[in-house]
Amino acid sequence: DIVMTQSPDSLAASLGERATIDCKSSQSILYNSNNKNYLAWYQQKPGQPPKLLIYWASTRESGVPNRFTGSGSGTDFTLTISSLQAEDVAVYYCQQYYRPPHTFGQGTKLEIK
Amino acid sequence: EVQLVESGGGLVKRGGSLRLSCAASGFTFTNAWMTWVRQAPGKGLEWVGRIKSQNDGETRDYGAAVKGRFTVSRDDSENTLYLHMNSLKTEDTAVYYCATGVYRGDVRPTGLPPPKYLQHWGQGTLVIVSS
């Protein structure tokens, strides 16, 4: 199985500050035939199901604020929140959908400093 | 509007069985690949299993922790996804979500599989396995 490892496990940043979460896969999740990285990012707030933020590593889901940006390729990926808002407090997960089982990272808890 | 509503959760003894359901609406269920994801209390997300559409062979894939004990099935006539759980263990205690991806306008481009990323999620149903 592909192992997804996120860092850090938790993060505290000030309002308006940039927040960065990294995700590393145990093998490449770049499919050469279409040059797409099979990686998604989700946001989960307490008591709610996860919400898709980013897919194909960098494509923002409809309605997601443009302060959320996904980047990276191959095995190393990053979710950046450019200017942290109070409503961004949540746990963030990366997921590979390159090969089943479509494993998730362990999650990164983002709080306001 | 896409809606996914899980049901069937509850309290069950270790070694027992349970069947979860997920009622789907707002999209062409017969074309969708459907996924179960679970979340143990206070823990992260765990991919449980997925079933492809009938046109794509209804292939099933499972996570290592549930392989051989859980079965994903679907009833396209009822727009319902199922998770049959056998030989339950205390570590199966979790909220179980069904989820799927749907192309914009619910139109699948020729030659492409449905989205594998999970755009739409239900609210989940809680399963508690007691010892």
gemmi code that builds the backbone of each chain (N, CA, C; Angstrom):
import gemmi

chains = {
    "A": [
        ("ASP", (0.831, -1.187, 0.000), (0.000, 0.000, 0.000), (0.880, 1.256, 0.000)),
        ("ILE", (0.375, 2.313, -0.597), (1.088, 3.585, -0.588), (0.865, 4.270, 0.755)),
        ("VAL", (1.946, 4.652, 1.390), (1.867, 5.324, 2.692), (1.976, 6.824, 2.475)),
        ("MET", (1.044, 7.552, 3.085), (1.033, 9.007, 3.003), (1.427, 9.570, 4.366)),
        ("THR", (2.423, 10.429, 4.384), (2.915, 10.988, 5.641), (2.840, 12.509, 5.590)),
        ("GLN", (2.115, 13.073, 6.530), (1.965, 14.528, 6.592), (2.876, 15.107, 7.654)),
        ("SER", (3.272, 16.349, 7.442), (4.001, 17.095, 8.467), (3.639, 18.576, 8.387)),
        ("PRO", (3.516, 19.240, 9.554), (3.603, 18.632, 10.887), (2.298, 17.951, 11.271)),
        ("ASP", (2.258, 17.348, 12.449), (1.011, 16.779, 12.954), (0.058, 17.872, 13.415)),
        ("SER", (0.627, 18.957, 13.903), (-0.186, 20.100, 14.304), (0.574, 21.383, 14.029)),
        ("LEU", (-0.188, 22.428, 13.875), (0.385, 23.702, 13.440), (-0.454, 24.831, 14.021)),
        ("ALA", (0.207, 25.839, 14.579), (-0.486, 27.031, 15.063), (0.083, 28.242, 14.340)),
        ("ALA", (-0.805, 29.030, 13.769), (-0.378, 30.219, 13.038), (-1.305, 31.379, 13.392)),
        ("SER", (-0.832, 32.587, 13.183), (-1.625, 33.771, 13.492), (-2.572, 34.103, 12.345)),
        ("LEU", (-3.638, 34.794, 12.667), (-4.563, 35.249, 11.631), (-3.810, 36.103, 10.616)),
        ("GLY", (-4.077, 35.854, 9.340), (-3.418, 36.580, 8.269), (-2.077, 36.027, 7.867)),
        ("GLU", (-1.585, 35.074, 8.658), (-0.280, 34.478, 8.370), (-0.415, 33.346, 7.354)),
        ("ARG", (0.701, 32.951, 6.758), (0.701, 31.815, 5.834), (0.875, 30.532, 6.627)),
        ("ALA", (0.137, 29.506, 6.216), (0.266, 28.191, 6.837), (0.574, 27.178, 5.743)),
        ("THR", (1.501, 26.265, 6.050), (1.948, 25.289, 5.057), (1.926, 23.888, 5.652)),
        ("ILE", (1.318, 22.972, 4.913), (1.256, 21.567, 5.331), (1.866, 20.722, 4.229)),
        ("ASP", (2.743, 19.828, 4.616), (3.414, 18.957, 3.649), (2.846, 17.549, 3.687)),
        ("CYS", (2.934, 16.885, 2.571), (2.457, 15.513, 2.427), (3.426, 14.767, 1.524)),
        ("LYS", (3.871, 13.614, 1.992), (4.831, 12.824, 1.220), (4.264, 11.433, 1.007)),
        ("SER", (4.348, 10.957, -0.234), (3.894, 9.602, -0.547), (5.091, 8.660, -0.622)),
        ("SER", (4.858, 7.390, -0.286), (5.958, 6.409, -0.251), (6.418, 5.997, -1.639)),
        ("GLN", (5.634, 6.316, -2.656), (6.040, 6.126, -4.046), (5.372, 7.197, -4.892)),
        ("SER", (5.873, 7.374, -6.078), (5.338, 8.421, -6.933), (3.867, 8.182, -7.252)),
        ("ILE", (3.090, 9.248, -7.196), (1.677, 9.166, -7.563), (1.408, 10.038, -8.795)),
        ("LEU", (2.445, 10.224, -9.555), (2.345, 10.906, -10.844), (2.149, 9.853, -11.923)),
        ("TYR", (1.036, 9.949, -12.638), (0.734, 9.004, -13.713), (1.300, 9.596, -14.995)),
        ("ASN", (2.308, 8.958, -15.534), (3.050, 9.542, -16.657), (2.202, 9.720, -17.916)),
        ("SER", (1.218, 8.856, -18.121), (0.481, 8.916, -19.388), (-0.383, 10.177, -19.495)),
        ("ASN", (-0.805, 10.748, -18.351), (-1.579, 11.978, -18.406), (-0.931, 13.122, -17.623)),
        ("ASN", (0.249, 12.848, -17.066), (1.014, 13.855, -16.322), (0.195, 14.465, -15.182)),
        ("LYS", (-0.597, 13.619, -14.522), (-1.387, 14.106, -13.395), (-0.946, 13.421, -12.109)),
        ("ASN", (-0.934, 14.207, -11.037), (-0.646, 13.684, -9.717), (-1.968, 13.345, -9.040)),
        ("TYR", (-2.090, 12.102, -8.601), (-3.354, 11.603, -8.061), (-3.414, 11.882, -6.552)),
        ("LEU", (-3.518, 13.172, -6.245), (-3.505, 13.607, -4.858), (-4.616, 14.610, -4.599)),
        ("ALA", (-5.308, 14.434, -3.475), (-6.355, 15.347, -3.034), (-6.076, 15.832, -1.618)),
        ("TRP", (-6.618, 17.004, -1.326), (-6.572, 17.571, 0.025), (-8.002, 17.788, 0.514)),
        ("TYR", (-8.219, 17.456, 1.797), (-9.519, 17.619, 2.418), (-9.362, 18.438, 3.700)),
        ("GLN", (-10.440, 19.128, 4.024), (-10.533, 19.884, 5.273), (-11.669, 19.281, 6.094)),
        ("GLN", (-11.414, 19.029, 7.376), (-12.471, 18.518, 8.236), (-12.579, 19.351, 9.495)),
        ("LYS", (-13.766, 19.895, 9.699), (-14.058, 20.641, 10.932), (-14.788, 19.730, 11.903)),
        ("PRO", (-14.705, 20.033, 13.193), (-15.311, 19.146, 14.201), (-16.781, 18.868, 13.931)),
        ("GLY", (-17.132, 17.585, 14.011), (-18.523, 17.183, 13.849), (-19.028, 17.191, 12.425)),
        ("GLN", (-18.134, 17.418, 11.471), (-18.547, 17.472, 10.070), (-17.792, 16.422, 9.265)),
        ("PRO", (-18.370, 16.014, 8.120), (-17.592, 15.153, 7.215), (-16.489, 15.967, 6.552)),
        ("PRO", (-15.516, 15.300, 5.992), (-14.464, 16.016, 5.270), (-15.032, 16.754, 4.068)),
        ("LYS", (-14.315, 17.800, 3.676), (-14.688, 18.605, 2.515), (-13.506, 18.630, 1.553)),
        ("LEU", (-13.766, 18.327, 0.294), (-12.705, 18.346, -0.716), (-12.278, 19.782, -0.990)),
        ("LEU", (-10.950, 20.018, -0.903), (-10.406, 21.337, -1.219), (-9.712, 21.354, -2.580)),
        ("ILE", (-8.850, 20.370, -2.796), (-7.926, 20.338, -3.936), (-7.898, 18.926, -4.493)),
        ("TYR", (-7.868, 18.779, -5.818), (-7.641, 17.484, -6.451), (-6.643, 17.664, -7.583)),
        ("TRP", (-6.151, 16.531, -8.123), (-5.026, 16.573, -9.072), (-3.884, 17.435, -8.524)),
        ("ALA", (-3.719, 17.415, -7.225), (-2.642, 18.079, -6.488), (-2.746, 19.604, -6.464)),
        ("SER", (-3.380, 20.196, -7.489), (-3.360, 21.657, -7.551), (-4.651, 22.285, -8.076)),
        ("THR", (-5.664, 21.487, -8.370), (-6.923, 22.022, -8.886), (-7.867, 22.295, -7.730)),
        ("ARG", (-8.246, 23.545, -7.584), (-9.128, 23.936, -6.495), (-10.559, 23.507, -6.809)),
        ("GLU", (-11.214, 22.881, -5.832), (-12.606, 22.502, -6.004), (-13.450, 23.770, -6.090)),
        ("SER", (-14.572, 23.684, -6.819), (-15.466, 24.816, -6.964), (-15.903, 25.351, -5.595)),
        ("GLY", (-15.815, 26.677, -5.444), (-16.248, 27.302, -4.203), (-15.182, 27.413, -3.130)),
        ("VAL", (-14.041, 26.787, -3.332), (-12.961, 26.866, -2.341), (-12.216, 28.193, -2.516)),
        ("PRO", (-12.016, 28.921, -1.426), (-11.338, 30.225, -1.535), (-9.946, 30.105, -2.138)),
        ("ASN", (-9.542, 31.126, -2.874), (-8.257, 31.051, -3.573), (-7.060, 31.237, -2.644)),
        ("ARG", (-7.306, 31.392, -1.353), (-6.170, 31.399, -0.421), (-5.627, 29.972, -0.206)),
        ("PHE", (-6.376, 28.967, -0.653), (-5.927, 27.583, -0.564), (-5.246, 27.208, -1.889)),
        ("THR", (-3.999, 26.753, -1.801), (-3.241, 26.389, -2.995), (-2.542, 25.058, -2.766)),
        ("GLY", (-2.662, 24.175, -3.750), (-1.948, 22.908, -3.695), (-0.811, 22.913, -4.705)),
        ("SER", (0.295, 22.296, -4.317), (1.443, 22.243, -5.213), (2.205, 20.944, -4.976)),
        ("GLY", (3.181, 20.697, -5.864), (4.027, 19.523, -5.715), (3.809, 18.526, -6.833)),
        ("SER", (4.689, 17.536, -6.879), (4.601, 16.505, -7.904), (5.416, 15.291, -7.478)),
        ("GLY", (5.018, 14.129, -7.996), (5.786, 12.922, -7.724), (5.484, 12.339, -6.366)),
        ("THR", (6.295, 12.695, -5.387), (6.103, 12.180, -4.029), (5.961, 13.276, -2.979)),
        ("ASP", (6.171, 14.518, -3.355), (6.169, 15.605, -2.369), (5.161, 16.690, -2.727)),
        ("PHE", (4.272, 16.967, -1.780), (3.164, 17.866, -2.036), (2.989, 18.836, -0.866)),
        ("THR", (2.360, 19.978, -1.167), (2.166, 21.010, -0.153), (0.800, 21.652, -0.314)),
        ("LEU", (0.151, 21.869, 0.824), (-1.056, 22.686, 0.868), (-0.675, 23.988, 1.564)),
        ("THR", (-0.941, 25.094, 0.897), (-0.627, 26.405, 1.462), (-1.902, 27.206, 1.631)),
        ("ILE", (-2.058, 27.781, 2.817), (-3.131, 28.734, 3.064), (-2.445, 30.093, 3.174)),
        ("SER", (-2.735, 30.963, 2.233), (-1.921, 32.173, 2.085), (-2.130, 33.179, 3.208)),
        ("SER", (-3.358, 33.300, 3.678), (-3.662, 34.279, 4.721), (-4.714, 33.661, 5.633)),
        ("LEU", (-4.262, 33.138, 6.748), (-5.108, 32.310, 7.603), (-6.310, 33.085, 8.143)),
        ("GLN", (-7.474, 32.471, 8.005), (-8.711, 33.028, 8.544), (-9.192, 32.150, 9.697)),
        ("ALA", (-10.020, 32.725, 10.548), (-10.504, 31.980, 11.719), (-11.246, 30.711, 11.305)),
        ("GLU", (-11.945, 30.776, 10.186), (-12.744, 29.623, 9.741), (-11.883, 28.499, 9.149)),
        ("ASP", (-10.590, 28.718, 9.056), (-9.693, 27.682, 8.514), (-9.227, 26.704, 9.587)),
        ("VAL", (-9.592, 26.958, 10.828), (-9.249, 26.027, 11.901), (-9.929, 24.693, 11.620)),
        ("ALA", (-9.133, 23.648, 11.488), (-9.642, 22.348, 11.046), (-8.490, 21.356, 11.047)),
        ("VAL", (-8.830, 20.113, 10.710), (-7.799, 19.111, 10.434), (-7.756, 18.918, 8.918)),
        ("TYR", (-6.565, 18.867, 8.379), (-6.361, 18.730, 6.941), (-5.735, 17.379, 6.625)),
        ("TYR", (-6.260, 16.733, 5.586), (-5.779, 15.411, 5.174), (-5.386, 15.429, 3.700)),
        ("CYS", (-4.299, 14.768, 3.380), (-4.014, 14.466, 1.983), (-4.436, 13.018, 1.717)),
        ("GLN", (-4.697, 12.717, 0.468), (-5.104, 11.366, 0.066), (-4.567, 11.083, -1.323)),
        ("GLN", (-4.023, 9.889, -1.499), (-3.641, 9.483, -2.849), (-4.751, 8.619, -3.429)),
        ("TYR", (-5.076, 8.850, -4.685), (-6.048, 7.995, -5.367), (-5.419, 7.387, -6.629)),
        ("TYR", (-4.115, 7.180, -6.554), (-3.349, 6.578, -7.652), (-3.615, 5.086, -7.746)),
        ("ARG", (-3.651, 4.445, -6.568), (-3.845, 2.994, -6.546), (-4.597, 2.619, -5.283)),
        ("PRO", (-5.610, 1.743, -5.384), (-6.284, 1.317, -4.158), (-5.390, 0.446, -3.286)),
        ("PRO", (-5.518, 0.494, -1.978), (-6.425, 1.381, -1.245), (-5.980, 2.842, -1.300)),
        ("HIS", (-6.930, 3.715, -1.423), (-6.631, 5.148, -1.590), (-6.346, 5.781, -0.223)),
        ("THR", (-5.176, 5.605, 0.228), (-4.768, 5.937, 1.586), (-4.711, 7.429, 1.864)),
        ("PHE", (-5.003, 7.752, 3.127), (-4.952, 9.122, 3.628), (-3.681, 9.325, 4.456)),
        ("GLY", (-3.250, 10.581, 4.531), (-2.268, 10.950, 5.531), (-2.921, 10.944, 6.904)),
        ("GLN", (-2.093, 11.083, 7.945), (-2.603, 10.966, 9.311), (-3.340, 12.228, 9.770)),
        ("GLY", (-3.240, 13.296, 8.994), (-3.932, 14.534, 9.340), (-3.015, 15.555, 9.988)),
        ("THR", (-3.316, 16.823, 9.744), (-2.603, 17.939, 10.378), (-3.639, 18.875, 10.989)),
        ("LYS", (-3.513, 19.078, 12.285), (-4.454, 19.939, 12.989), (-3.950, 21.373, 12.943)),
        ("LEU", (-4.767, 22.257, 12.397), (-4.390, 23.662, 12.243), (-5.180, 24.519, 13.238)),
        ("GLU", (-4.450, 25.273, 14.031), (-5.074, 26.138, 15.032), (-4.589, 27.573, 14.872)),
        ("ILE", (-5.290, 28.467, 15.512), (-4.903, 29.878, 15.520), (-4.018, 30.145, 16.733)),
        ("LYS", (-2.916, 30.826, 16.494), (-1.995, 31.170, 17.579), (-2.532, 32.353, 18.375)),
    ],
    "B": [
        ("GLU", (-29.015, 18.536, -6.351), (-28.024, 18.528, -5.271), (-27.710, 17.084, -4.882)),
        ("VAL", (-26.421, 16.786, -4.843), (-25.992, 15.443, -4.438), (-26.259, 15.249, -2.956)),
        ("GLN", (-26.905, 14.143, -2.626), (-27.134, 13.790, -1.222), (-26.753, 12.345, -0.996)),
        ("LEU", (-26.062, 12.122, 0.106), (-25.686, 10.786, 0.542), (-26.111, 10.654, 1.996)),
        ("VAL", (-26.934, 9.669, 2.290), (-27.448, 9.504, 3.653), (-27.177, 8.086, 4.128)),
        ("GLU", (-26.277, 7.983, 5.107), (-25.936, 6.685, 5.675), (-26.914, 6.298, 6.782)),
        ("SER", (-27.079, 4.990, 6.957), (-27.905, 4.473, 8.046), (-27.437, 3.070, 8.388)),
        ("GLY", (-27.950, 2.550, 9.493), (-27.645, 1.183, 9.866), (-26.621, 1.021, 10.966)),
        ("GLY", (-26.037, 2.118, 11.403), (-25.065, 2.033, 12.487), (-25.722, 1.687, 13.803)),
        ("GLY", (-24.895, 1.335, 14.768), (-25.411, 0.992, 16.084), (-24.389, 0.236, 16.892)),
        ("LEU", (-24.871, -0.367, 17.969), (-24.021, -1.110, 18.885), (-24.095, -2.599, 18.549)),
        ("VAL", (-22.934, -3.216, 18.399), (-22.883, -4.636, 18.061), (-21.741, -5.267, 18.851)),
        ("LYS", (-21.893, -6.542, 19.160), (-20.856, -7.227, 19.932), (-19.723, -7.698, 19.036)),
        ("ARG", (-18.582, -7.788, 19.644), (-17.412, -8.309, 18.924), (-17.750, -9.658, 18.304)),
        ("GLY", (-17.343, -9.825, 17.055), (-17.632, -11.048, 16.325), (-18.951, -11.005, 15.560)),
        ("GLY", (-19.737, -9.986, 15.800), (-21.033, -9.858, 15.161), (-20.961, -9.268, 13.771)),
        ("SER", (-22.144, -9.045, 13.204), (-22.260, -8.514, 11.850), (-23.194, -7.321, 11.837)),
        ("LEU", (-23.025, -6.511, 10.813), (-23.863, -5.327, 10.649), (-23.854, -4.953, 9.178)),
        ("ARG", (-24.958, -4.388, 8.701), (-24.995, -3.887, 7.342), (-25.332, -2.409, 7.349)),
        ("LEU", (-24.466, -1.623, 6.741), (-24.697, -0.191, 6.591), (-25.262, 0.088, 5.206)),
        ("SER", (-26.084, 1.139, 5.131), (-26.649, 1.560, 3.861), (-26.303, 3.014, 3.605)),
        ("CYS", (-26.272, 3.367, 2.346), (-26.057, 4.754, 1.945), (-27.021, 5.046, 0.795)),
        ("ALA", (-28.029, 5.863, 1.068), (-29.015, 6.233, 0.054), (-28.505, 7.447, -0.715)),
        ("ALA", (-28.455, 7.319, -2.032), (-27.885, 8.375, -2.871), (-28.950, 9.037, -3.723)),
        ("SER", (-28.792, 10.322, -3.956), (-29.700, 11.053, -4.822), (-28.986, 12.270, -5.388)),
        ("GLY", (-29.560, 12.807, -6.459), (-29.017, 14.028, -7.043), (-27.958, 13.826, -8.100)),
        ("PHE", (-27.679, 12.582, -8.437), (-26.713, 12.287, -9.497), (-27.036, 10.898, -10.056)),
        ("THR", (-26.394, 10.545, -11.145), (-26.644, 9.252, -11.796), (-25.857, 8.182, -11.058)),
        ("PHE", (-26.522, 7.550, -10.114), (-25.869, 6.578, -9.236), (-25.251, 5.427, -10.026)),
        ("THR", (-25.915, 4.996, -11.072), (-25.445, 3.829, -11.821), (-24.064, 4.062, -12.429)),
        ("ASN", (-23.705, 5.319, -12.670), (-22.397, 5.632, -13.271), (-21.297, 5.858, -12.233)),
        ("ALA", (-21.688, 6.002, -10.983), (-20.729, 6.450, -9.965), (-19.945, 5.299, -9.348)),
        ("TRP", (-18.720, 5.578, -9.014), (-17.900, 4.685, -8.192), (-18.077, 5.172, -6.754)),
        ("MET", (-18.418, 4.269, -5.865), (-18.802, 4.648, -4.502), (-17.792, 4.102, -3.496)),
        ("THR", (-17.513, 4.918, -2.497), (-16.456, 4.622, -1.530), (-16.988, 4.706, -0.096)),
        ("TRP", (-16.459, 3.833, 0.756), (-16.676, 3.934, 2.205), (-15.355, 4.361, 2.855)),
        ("VAL", (-15.477, 5.337, 3.751), (-14.344, 5.823, 4.548), (-14.792, 5.811, 6.004)),
        ("ARG", (-13.914, 5.447, 6.908), (-14.287, 5.455, 8.320), (-13.334, 6.313, 9.133)),
        ("GLN", (-13.809, 6.661, 10.326), (-13.015, 7.493, 11.227), (-13.278, 7.060, 12.658)),
        ("ALA", (-12.296, 6.438, 13.256), (-12.406, 6.041, 14.658), (-12.451, 7.298, 15.528)),
        ("PRO", (-13.051, 7.205, 16.713), (-13.181, 8.388, 17.578), (-11.845, 9.069, 17.831)),
        ("GLY", (-11.772, 10.355, 17.491), (-10.557, 11.126, 17.715), (-9.395, 10.799, 16.802)),
        ("LYS", (-9.626, 9.991, 15.784), (-8.552, 9.556, 14.888), (-8.750, 10.104, 13.482)),
        ("GLY", (-7.853, 9.702, 12.589), (-7.891, 10.178, 11.220), (-8.806, 9.349, 10.325)),
        ("LEU", (-8.773, 9.693, 9.045), (-9.609, 9.029, 8.054), (-8.945, 7.743, 7.562)),
        ("GLU", (-9.761, 6.716, 7.372), (-9.267, 5.446, 6.853), (-10.146, 4.998, 5.703)),
        ("TRP", (-9.532, 4.759, 4.565), (-10.250, 4.280, 3.373), (-10.634, 2.828, 3.594)),
        ("VAL", (-11.924, 2.523, 3.491), (-12.419, 1.178, 3.778), (-12.553, 0.351, 2.507)),
        ("GLY", (-13.246, 0.901, 1.516), (-13.460, 0.130, 0.301), (-14.214, 0.922, -0.738)),
        ("ARG", (-14.172, 0.405, -1.949), (-14.816, 1.084, -3.075), (-15.388, 0.060, -4.016)),
        ("ILE", (-16.490, 0.422, -4.664), (-17.082, -0.395, -5.712), (-17.253, 0.448, -6.962)),
        ("LYS", (-16.815, -0.090, -8.078), (-16.990, 0.609, -9.342), (-18.425, 0.409, -9.843)),
        ("SER", (-18.759, 1.115, -10.910), (-20.081, 0.959, -11.500), (-20.220, -0.393, -12.192)),
        ("GLN", (-21.444, -0.782, -12.468), (-21.673, -2.043, -13.171), (-21.004, -2.010, -14.541)),
        ("ASN", (-21.085, -0.879, -15.233), (-20.453, -0.759, -16.554), (-18.939, -0.906, -16.481)),
        ("ASP", (-18.377, -0.625, -15.332), (-16.933, -0.749, -15.140), (-16.575, -2.040, -14.423)),
        ("GLY", (-17.521, -2.971, -14.402), (-17.249, -4.306, -13.892), (-17.567, -4.539, -12.436)),
        ("GLU", (-18.061, -3.493, -11.752), (-18.369, -3.600, -10.306), (-17.178, -4.138, -9.507)),
        ("THR", (-16.012, -3.780, -9.940), (-14.793, -4.186, -9.226), (-14.803, -3.590, -7.822)),
        ("ARG", (-14.366, -4.405, -6.851), (-14.304, -3.961, -5.459), (-12.857, -3.956, -4.987)),
        ("ASP", (-12.513, -2.956, -4.209), (-11.196, -2.878, -3.578), (-11.405, -2.556, -2.109)),
        ("TYR", (-10.469, -3.043, -1.270), (-10.625, -2.897, 0.172), (-9.316, -2.479, 0.827)),
        ("GLY", (-9.458, -1.811, 1.962), (-8.300, -1.539, 2.782), (-7.857, -2.802, 3.504)),
        ("ALA", (-6.597, -2.834, 3.889), (-6.014, -4.043, 4.474), (-6.724, -4.456, 5.766)),
        ("ALA", (-7.159, -3.487, 6.548), (-7.739, -3.794, 7.857), (-9.083, -4.499, 7.768)),
        ("VAL", (-9.753, -4.395, 6.632), (-11.109, -4.947, 6.521), (-11.215, -6.031, 5.458)),
        ("LYS", (-10.180, -6.217, 4.682), (-10.215, -7.191, 3.591), (-10.541, -8.578, 4.133)),
        ("GLY", (-11.506, -9.245, 3.499), (-11.908, -10.582, 3.930), (-13.022, -10.579, 4.961)),
        ("ARG", (-13.296, -9.423, 5.554), (-14.366, -9.332, 6.568), (-15.507, -8.432, 6.094)),
        ("PHE", (-15.181, -7.398, 5.322), (-16.186, -6.439, 4.856), (-16.413, -6.634, 3.356)),
        ("THR", (-17.653, -6.377, 2.933), (-17.993, -6.442, 1.515), (-18.806, -5.213, 1.143)),
        ("VAL", (-18.389, -4.563, 0.070), (-19.140, -3.436, -0.474), (-20.032, -3.955, -1.592)),
        ("SER", (-21.291, -3.522, -1.582), (-22.190, -3.896, -2.668), (-23.068, -2.699, -3.002)),
        ("ARG", (-23.819, -2.827, -4.086), (-24.676, -1.730, -4.504), (-25.951, -2.280, -5.131)),
        ("ASP", (-27.030, -1.520, -5.009), (-28.288, -1.845, -5.663), (-28.642, -0.636, -6.514)),
        ("ASP", (-28.345, -0.701, -7.790), (-28.569, 0.450, -8.660), (-30.055, 0.740, -8.839)),
        ("SER", (-30.901, -0.258, -8.677), (-32.343, -0.019, -8.816), (-32.880, 0.817, -7.654)),
        ("GLU", (-32.153, 0.773, -6.519), (-32.570, 1.519, -5.328), (-31.647, 2.699, -5.038)),
        ("ASN", (-30.653, 2.922, -5.906), (-29.668, 4.000, -5.672), (-29.061, 3.898, -4.272)),
        ("THR", (-28.694, 2.684, -3.901), (-28.204, 2.456, -2.539), (-26.891, 1.679, -2.549)),
        ("LEU", (-25.995, 2.136, -1.706), (-24.705, 1.485, -1.477), (-24.763, 0.777, -0.135)),
        ("TYR", (-24.102, -0.360, -0.047), (-24.090, -1.123, 1.205), (-22.655, -1.429, 1.644)),
        ("LEU", (-22.517, -1.610, 2.942), (-21.277, -2.146, 3.509), (-21.673, -3.267, 4.456)),
        ("HIS", (-21.336, -4.482, 4.082), (-21.615, -5.648, 4.900), (-20.373, -5.919, 5.748)),
        ("MET", (-20.569, -5.865, 7.057), (-19.435, -6.004, 7.978), (-19.601, -7.277, 8.808)),
        ("ASN", (-18.646, -8.173, 8.713), (-18.659, -9.423, 9.461), (-17.444, -9.503, 10.377)),
        ("SER", (-17.514, -10.435, 11.317), (-16.394, -10.674, 12.256), (-15.880, -9.359, 12.829)),
        ("LEU", (-16.799, -8.566, 13.321), (-16.442, -7.227, 13.778), (-15.511, -7.260, 14.974)),
        ("LYS", (-14.583, -6.328, 14.984), (-13.616, -6.179, 16.061), (-13.851, -4.834, 16.750)),
        ("THR", (-13.355, -4.709, 17.974), (-13.531, -3.436, 18.688), (-12.872, -2.288, 17.918)),
        ("GLU", (-11.811, -2.593, 17.189), (-11.127, -1.546, 16.428), (-11.886, -1.099, 15.181)),
        ("ASP", (-13.025, -1.742, 14.905), (-13.889, -1.291, 13.809), (-14.832, -0.179, 14.266)),
        ("THR", (-14.809, 0.138, 15.557), (-15.623, 1.234, 16.071), (-15.223, 2.533, 15.390)),
        ("ALA", (-16.208, 3.182, 14.745), (-15.895, 4.369, 13.950), (-17.183, 4.975, 13.402)),
        ("VAL", (-17.057, 6.188, 12.911), (-18.082, 6.764, 12.048), (-17.761, 6.325, 10.629)),
        ("TYR", (-18.762, 5.797, 9.944), (-18.590, 5.310, 8.583), (-19.274, 6.276, 7.624)),
        ("TYR", (-18.483, 6.791, 6.686), (-18.979, 7.712, 5.667), (-19.032, 7.022, 4.314)),
        ("CYS", (-20.065, 7.332, 3.537), (-19.996, 7.001, 2.115), (-19.653, 8.282, 1.361)),
        ("ALA", (-18.998, 8.123, 0.243), (-18.506, 9.284, -0.489), (-18.367, 8.939, -1.969)),
        ("THR", (-18.354, 9.969, -2.787), (-18.209, 9.755, -4.222), (-17.720, 11.022, -4.918)),
        ("GLY", (-17.342, 10.856, -6.175), (-16.993, 11.998, -7.016), (-17.900, 11.998, -8.234)),
        ("VAL", (-18.314, 13.174, -8.638), (-19.238, 13.326, -9.765), (-18.736, 14.457, -10.652)),
        ("TYR", (-18.695, 14.229, -11.955), (-18.276, 15.302, -12.860), (-19.316, 16.421, -12.864)),
        ("ARG", (-18.846, 17.614, -13.180), (-19.732, 18.771, -13.270), (-20.837, 18.490, -14.281)),
        ("GLY", (-22.030, 18.758, -13.913), (-23.164, 18.503, -14.792), (-23.537, 17.030, -14.854)),
        ("ASP", (-22.838, 16.217, -14.038), (-23.118, 14.773, -13.967), (-22.945, 14.120, -15.341)),
        ("VAL", (-22.018, 14.651, -16.120), (-21.751, 14.092, -17.450), (-20.346, 13.509, -17.455)),
        ("ARG", (-20.272, 12.211, -17.669), (-18.970, 11.544, -17.666), (-18.356, 11.632, -19.053)),
        ("PRO", (-17.193, 12.274, -19.181), (-16.531, 12.361, -20.485), (-16.213, 10.975, -21.030)),
        ("THR", (-16.355, 10.824, -22.317), (-16.081, 9.537, -22.971), (-14.648, 9.088, -22.701)),
        ("GLY", (-14.528, 7.853, -22.287), (-13.192, 7.292, -22.089), (-12.557, 7.583, -20.756)),
        ("LEU", (-13.196, 8.381, -19.921), (-12.636, 8.696, -18.606), (-13.408, 7.985, -17.506)),
        ("PRO", (-12.707, 7.527, -16.477), (-13.410, 6.958, -15.334), (-14.066, 8.071, -14.529)),
        ("PRO", (-14.990, 7.740, -13.651), (-15.527, 8.772, -12.752), (-14.408, 9.304, -11.859)),
        ("PRO", (-14.614, 10.478, -11.276), (-13.580, 11.014, -10.379), (-13.302, 10.060, -9.228)),
        ("LYS", (-12.020, 9.904, -8.896), (-11.650, 9.068, -7.765), (-11.487, 9.890, -6.494)),
        ("TYR", (-11.374, 11.212, -6.665), (-11.330, 12.057, -5.475), (-12.770, 12.177, -4.973)),
        ("LEU", (-12.917, 12.493, -3.689), (-14.222, 12.381, -3.029), (-14.816, 13.757, -2.781)),
        ("GLN", (-15.674, 14.176, -3.708), (-16.280, 15.504, -3.629), (-17.469, 15.555, -2.679)),
        ("HIS", (-18.194, 14.457, -2.593), (-19.454, 14.457, -1.862), (-19.406, 13.385, -0.782)),
        ("TRP", (-19.788, 13.783, 0.406), (-19.754, 12.905, 1.571), (-21.111, 12.940, 2.277)),
        ("GLY", (-21.487, 11.811, 2.861), (-22.617, 11.800, 3.759), (-22.208, 12.314, 5.138)),
        ("GLN", (-23.159, 12.341, 6.040), (-22.888, 12.792, 7.411), (-22.314, 11.689, 8.287)),
        ("GLY", (-22.405, 10.461, 7.807), (-21.809, 9.356, 8.549), (-22.783, 8.647, 9.468)),
        ("THR", (-22.467, 7.399, 9.787), (-23.234, 6.619, 10.746), (-22.245, 5.944, 11.693)),
        ("LEU", (-22.554, 5.972, 12.981), (-21.629, 5.497, 14.005), (-21.842, 4.015, 14.292)),
        ("VAL", (-20.759, 3.285, 14.230), (-20.759, 1.867, 14.594), (-19.897, 1.704, 15.846)),
        ("ILE", (-20.459, 1.072, 16.858), (-19.717, 0.793, 18.092), (-19.681, -0.711, 18.292)),
        ("VAL", (-18.490, -1.257, 18.367), (-18.321, -2.689, 18.589), (-17.867, -2.880, 20.031)),
        ("SER", (-18.681, -3.568, 20.789), (-18.363, -3.757, 22.204), (-17.691, -5.108, 22.425)),
        ("SER", (-16.914, -5.161, 23.491), (-16.217, -6.409, 23.814), (-17.043, -7.270, 24.764)),
    ],
}
model = gemmi.Model(1)
for chain_id, residues in chains.items():
    chain = gemmi.Chain(chain_id)
    for i, (resn, *xyz) in enumerate(residues, 1):
        res = gemmi.Residue()
        res.name, res.seqid = resn, gemmi.SeqId(i, " ")
        for name, pos in zip(("N", "CA", "C"), xyz):
            atom = gemmi.Atom()
            atom.name, atom.element = name, gemmi.Element(name[0])
            atom.pos, atom.b_iso = gemmi.Position(*pos), 0.0
            res.add_atom(atom)
        chain.add_residue(res)
    model.add_chain(chain)
structure = gemmi.Structure()
structure.add_model(model)
structure.setup_entities()
